[in-house]
Amino acid sequence: MDEQQRVAAFVRENDLETDPAYRLLDLVSELGEVAKDVAESTDYGDSPGDIAVHPDEIGDTLFSLLALAEGLDVDASAALDEALAKYEGRIDETRTPSSGR
């Protein structure tokens, strides 16, 4: 994934290397910012149609996730391919009529 290499280069060039445990904490924090946007924009669930998330918060979350993947030596693209295959398999299982039903 080109984005993972971009994040890795940015981290390297700006001397932002850190342990994966800290990357995970950063990821959870950034995801919390997304949740905050959702909570506030929907008046804490009272107006679900008004949902809004600042794109920069999604970007921060992606950066943190890709930095974590890089720190764990996980190829984010391969991991995504694996996840999509898993989800496709689950969908196929629910759409295939089982014998005996």
C-alpha positions in Angstrom: 0.0 0.0 0.0 1.6 3.2 -1.2 0.0 5.1 1.7 1.8 2.9 4.2 5.2 3.7 2.6 4.3 7.4 2.6 3.6 7.3 6.4 6.7 5.2 7.0 8.8 7.8 5.1 7.2 10.7 7.0 7.9 9.0 10.3 11.5 8.3 9.4 12.2 11.7 8.0 10.7 13.4 11.0 12.3 11.2 13.6 8.9 10.0 14.9 9.7 6.4 15.4 8.2 4.8 18.6 7.2 1.5 20.0 4.0 -0.2 18.6 2.4 0.1 22.0 2.5 3.9 21.8 1.2 3.7 18.2 -1.8 1.7 19.4 -2.5 4.3 22.1 -2.3 7.0 19.5 -4.6 5.1 17.2 -7.2 4.7 19.9 -6.9 8.4 20.8 -7.5 9.4 17.1 -10.5 7.0 16.8 -11.8 8.7 19.9 -11.7 12.0 18.1 -13.8 10.5 15.3 -16.3 9.2 17.9 -16.4 12.7 19.5 -17.3 14.2 16.1 -20.1 11.7 15.7 -21.4 12.1 19.2 -21.4 15.9 19.0 -22.8 16.1 15.4 -25.7 13.8 16.2 -26.5 15.5 19.5 -25.3 12.3 21.2 -27.5 10.1 19.1 -30.7 12.2 19.1 -30.2 13.2 15.5 -28.5 10.3 13.7 -29.1 11.9 10.3 -26.9 14.8 11.2 -23.7 12.7 11.5 -20.6 14.6 10.5 -16.9 13.7 10.9 -14.1 16.1 10.0 -12.0 14.5 7.2 -8.8 15.4 9.0 -9.8 13.2 11.9 -10.2 10.3 9.5 -6.8 11.2 8.1 -5.2 11.2 11.6 -6.8 7.8 12.3 -5.5 6.4 9.0 -2.0 7.8 9.7 -2.0 6.2 13.1 -3.2 2.8 11.8 -0.7 2.8 9.0 2.1 3.8 11.3 1.1 0.9 13.7 1.1 -1.5 10.8 4.5 -0.4 9.7 5.8 -0.7 13.3 4.5 -4.2 13.5 5.9 -5.2 10.1 2.4 -5.8 8.8 1.7 -5.1 5.1 -1.5 -3.1 5.4 -2.5 -3.9 1.8 -2.1 -7.7 2.3 -4.0 -7.4 5.6 -6.8 -5.6 3.9 -7.0 -8.2 1.1 -7.2 -10.9 3.8 -9.9 -9.1 5.6 -12.0 -8.6 2.4 -11.6 -12.3 1.5 -12.8 -13.2 5.0 -15.8 -10.9 4.8 -16.7 -12.2 1.3 -16.6 -15.7 2.6 -19.0 -14.8 5.4 -21.4 -13.1 3.0 -21.3 -16.1 0.7 -22.1 -18.4 3.6 -25.2 -16.3 4.5 -26.4 -16.2 0.9 -25.9 -19.9 0.2 -28.9 -22.0 1.1 -27.9 -24.7 3.5 -29.1 -28.2 2.8 -31.7 -29.4 5.3 -33.3 -26.0 5.7 
